[in-house]
Amino acid sequence: MVEDQNMSTPNDGDESAPNIIPTGKFQLYVNGSLESATLSGYDGVHATYSIRKGDGWEFISGVDTGGTQITAKAPSGPNRTTFVWNFPIELLLSSNTPSGWPQFVVNVYGLDLFGRDTLIGTGSTHLPIGPGAYPEFTDPFFSAMSLPRHVARTTSSGVVRVVFNIVVRNMSSCGYSISGEEYSI
């Protein structure tokens, strides 16, 4: 068996772990869920997500795009506008630069009056830079693209709840540090 000398193991000191992480790079591990949306005017919705990243980033494992099931709102009560997915997210990315830090992009779809699947909202947020647990609220109709936003007229009509658990590893090997409440890059 030939081993690549430029690779390190993902579990420090665990010789049984596969050599999948290139040395000289840091890793960003994301675990969480696309939990729910609060919207009015729809009976059933579903969402898709994708990860947008810079050229210096590579996917090591996980799924960089996904789609939830169609979920219905509660028939009555205070949660009548909440749609729950609890769709799991798990990925591992690697880079040697924070430039192009990954963004989580969400699109929400519902049925229009003619029964067609229609985009009803879109949103994005950068993945958190520091380790920890983060409840993130993504406001629909916010584009992840850096293009001018004056070309599209939008109105916020709801909120999507996404929860991230972040582990960042080996940033110091690339000359970056994350400590305490202050994150420096």
C-alpha positions, 0 to 999 in steps of 0.5 A: 500500500502506497501512502501519500506523504502530503496527507494527514489523518482527520483524527489526530494520532488515529492510524486507522483513519483514512488519509483524506485531509491535505496538509497545509490546509485547514478544515471546516466541519459543518453539522446542523439542520435546515430546521423550519420556515415561517411563511404565510399564504402557503399550505405546503413548502419544501426547500433546497440548499447548496453551498457556494464556495470560493475557488480555494475551497474543496469538498472533502465529504458530505453533500453540498446540495440537498432538498427537503421533503414537502411539509404541510403547515399545522391545521390550526393553532399558533404554529399555523405558519410554521413548516418543519423540515429538520433536514440534516446537513453535514459536510467537511471542507478544506482550504488554505485561505479564508477567501471565498468562505463558504455560504449556505444558500436556501431556496424555498418552493411552494405551489401556486394557484395552478399547482405549479412548483414555484420559487417563493423565497431565497436566502443565504448566510456565510457559514460561521467562522468560529467553532461552536453552535449557531442558530442562524436566521436567513431572511428570504429574498437575500441573494448570495451573489455579489451582483447588484441587487437593484435588478430584482425587486423583492419583499421579505415574507418569512424566515428560514431557521438553519442551525449550524454546529461548526468545528474548525481545525488546523487554521494555525497551520495556515497562519490564521487564528481563532480564539475566544470571542474574537476571530482574526483572519 
